[in-house]
């Protein structure tokens, strides 16, 4: 092996290491300041969540932290939904696009913060994020989600909302709790909020 070839390979290796370090740093910062780290949901859990969402053909499904796009893919493939997802981590987004291009995964994924987009045409919103993050997003949900829409949160509850239905953890399969919230605009948003049972007597 010539000296020039060795130097070229060394430079390429160094560039790859730098690229990986930058990627991990960006992902960490996005996880810290954004919706949380990318943790792929098990496919059996994805299917359970989508089944619980009761998706109809043509429903507009939105995943606000789409990851590699697995919820989008199965929502379209299994239920005929029109699925759109948002992913702010550029490297996770690249993984999702890779799966769409080379594996034929379905759905539309956008590299963007979902908070920069309207939710007014959403039928079903899917989320798998930390409770502290979901609490911050609650105001946007309250303001923009239309009457009759639905939010399905895997694993964690949303702020002060009271779920319409909760599917408990299945210890046998390892599928965590699923929280389902029906959006009712003909009533105050407070009807979905946990009520304080303590009343003042004075």
Wavefront OBJ file of the C-alpha trace (Angstrom):
o trace
v 0.000 0.000 0.000
v 1.498 3.315 -1.047
v 2.091 6.171 1.350
v -0.426 8.376 -0.494
v -3.148 5.728 -0.178
v -2.441 5.307 3.523
v -2.659 9.054 4.069
v -5.911 9.235 2.110
v -7.475 6.434 4.185
v -6.299 8.085 7.399
v -7.905 11.381 6.358
v -11.172 9.643 5.439
v -11.195 7.808 8.774
v -10.577 11.071 10.624
v -13.396 12.773 8.723
v -15.744 9.898 9.562
v -14.874 10.156 13.256
v -15.442 13.918 13.205
v -18.772 13.403 11.402
v -19.915 10.869 14.013
v -18.862 13.124 16.897
v -20.723 16.079 15.384
v -23.765 13.900 14.767
v -23.842 12.594 18.329
v -23.391 16.114 19.682
v -26.232 17.493 17.561
v -28.504 14.592 18.532
v -27.705 15.095 22.218
v -28.471 18.816 22.061
v -31.718 18.191 20.199
v -32.691 15.503 22.720
v -31.864 17.823 25.623
v -33.634 20.919 24.326
v -36.237 19.263 22.110
v -38.741 16.475 22.627
v -36.373 13.836 23.973
v -33.916 11.240 22.666
v -34.682 8.963 19.751
v -35.840 5.669 21.244
v -37.328 3.378 18.561
v -40.696 1.977 19.602
v -41.030 -1.783 19.252
v -43.079 -2.706 16.194
v -45.606 -4.642 18.272
v -46.124 -1.501 20.376
v -46.500 0.635 17.240
v -49.222 -1.691 15.981
v -50.974 -1.603 19.362
v -50.928 2.195 19.465
v -52.295 2.473 15.932
v -55.018 -0.068 16.684
v -55.982 1.893 19.791
v -56.189 5.056 17.677
v -59.011 3.482 15.644
v -57.717 4.946 12.384
v -60.070 5.143 9.424
v -59.027 5.162 5.776
v -58.088 8.670 4.716
v -57.567 9.960 8.267
v -54.848 12.576 8.585
v -52.403 11.140 11.086
v -49.608 13.307 12.464
v -46.594 12.072 14.423
v -44.945 15.058 16.115
v -41.679 13.210 16.800
v -41.542 10.800 13.912
v -38.127 9.228 14.489
v -37.437 6.731 11.713
v -41.040 6.979 10.496
v -42.364 3.622 11.680
v -45.706 5.011 12.904
v -46.189 6.788 9.574
v -45.299 3.701 7.570
v -47.700 1.361 9.347
v -50.501 3.941 9.570
v -50.537 4.176 5.792
v -49.764 0.540 5.046
v -52.231 -1.012 7.499
v -55.016 1.580 7.654
v -54.784 3.703 4.510
v -54.165 6.885 6.481
v -52.531 10.035 5.156
v -49.588 10.153 7.535
v -47.239 13.076 8.102
v -44.418 13.228 10.621
v -41.995 15.843 11.890
v -38.436 15.099 12.995
v -35.949 17.762 14.085
v -32.881 15.548 14.447
v -31.176 15.650 11.020
v -29.490 12.277 11.486
v -32.669 10.491 12.563
v -34.433 12.203 9.667
v -31.781 10.823 7.301
v -32.442 7.336 8.708
v -36.156 7.766 8.033
v -35.521 8.915 4.475
v -33.146 5.988 3.930
v -35.905 3.565 4.941
v -38.376 5.290 2.640
v -36.034 5.306 -0.339
v -34.484 1.852 0.018
v -37.098 -0.105 2.006
v -40.217 1.466 0.561
v -41.515 2.810 3.868
v -44.604 4.964 3.480
v -45.656 8.329 4.874
v -44.452 11.899 4.525
v -41.692 13.002 6.869
v -40.584 16.609 7.257
v -37.356 17.716 8.917
v -38.778 20.438 11.088
v -40.086 21.295 14.542
v -43.800 20.501 14.504
v -44.438 23.669 16.507
v -43.787 25.620 13.313
v -46.734 23.888 11.648
v -50.490 24.024 12.187
v -52.364 21.047 13.624
v -55.785 22.325 12.543
v -56.307 19.623 9.902
v -55.233 16.732 12.112
v -57.547 13.786 12.725
v -55.218 11.749 14.911
v -52.024 12.935 16.598
v -49.451 10.381 17.751
v -46.783 11.198 20.311
v -44.100 9.397 22.287
v -42.313 12.045 24.316
v -41.314 12.777 27.885
v -44.012 14.158 30.246
v -42.180 17.468 30.737
v -42.090 17.975 26.970
v -45.729 17.036 26.453
v -46.742 19.486 29.155
v -45.085 22.295 27.187
v -46.952 21.270 24.036
v -50.371 21.118 25.717
v -51.209 24.749 24.970
v -50.608 24.222 21.233
v -52.760 21.095 21.319
v -55.546 22.992 23.110
v -55.396 25.856 20.656
v -55.072 24.054 17.318
v -56.439 20.516 17.403
v -59.938 20.452 15.877
v -63.124 19.147 17.435
v -63.459 15.405 16.948
v -59.742 14.796 16.625
v -57.821 12.442 18.871
v -54.430 12.330 20.582
v -52.761 9.015 21.331
v -49.741 9.193 23.610
v -47.544 6.163 24.134
v -46.120 5.647 27.621
v -46.693 9.147 29.078
v -49.704 11.322 29.910
v -50.127 14.863 28.601
v -49.882 17.655 31.160
v -53.123 18.217 33.043
v -55.344 16.476 30.504
v -57.568 13.685 31.684
v -57.488 10.749 29.223
v -60.684 9.459 27.688
v -59.216 5.976 27.896
v -56.045 4.422 29.286
v -54.748 1.054 28.135
v -52.576 -0.364 30.934
v -49.069 -1.720 30.584
v -48.892 -5.288 29.320
v -46.110 -6.914 31.307
v -46.156 -10.007 29.120
v -45.528 -8.160 25.855
v -43.648 -5.218 27.342
v -46.010 -2.690 25.734
v -46.309 0.382 27.954
v -49.424 2.366 28.806
v -51.349 4.090 26.042
v -53.273 7.301 26.757
v -56.121 8.312 24.453
v -57.601 11.811 24.487
v -60.701 12.841 22.528
v -60.759 16.524 21.595
v -64.118 18.163 22.243
v -64.454 21.748 21.114
v -68.135 22.113 22.023
v -67.057 22.160 25.662
v -64.396 24.016 27.537
v -60.924 22.549 27.360
v -61.241 22.243 31.086
v -63.501 19.212 30.627
v -60.373 17.275 29.612
v -58.426 18.632 32.539
v -58.042 16.951 35.850
v -60.269 18.578 38.398
v -59.039 19.589 41.783
v -61.075 17.530 44.217
v -60.165 19.717 47.155
v -62.598 22.580 47.713
v -62.201 25.498 50.030
v -64.536 25.460 52.984
v -63.829 28.991 54.116
l 1 2 3 4 5 6 7 8 9 10 11 12 13 14 15 16 17 18 19 20 21 22 23 24 25 26 27 28 29 30 31 32 33 34 35 36 37 38 39 40 41 42 43 44 45 46 47 48 49 50 51 52 53 54 55 56 57 58 59 60 61 62 63 64 65 66 67 68 69 70 71 72 73 74 75 76 77 78 79 80 81 82 83 84 85 86 87 88 89 90 91 92 93 94 95 96 97 98 99 100 101 102 103 104 105 106 107 108 109 110 111 112 113 114 115 116 117 118 119 120 121 122 123 124 125 126 127 128 129 130 131 132 133 134 135 136 137 138 139 140 141 142 143 144 145 146 147 148 149 150 151 152 153 154 155 156 157 158 159 160 161 162 163 164 165 166 167 168 169 170 171 172 173 174 175 176 177 178 179 180 181 182 183 184 185 186 187 188 189 190 191 192 193 194 195 196 197 198 199 200 201 202
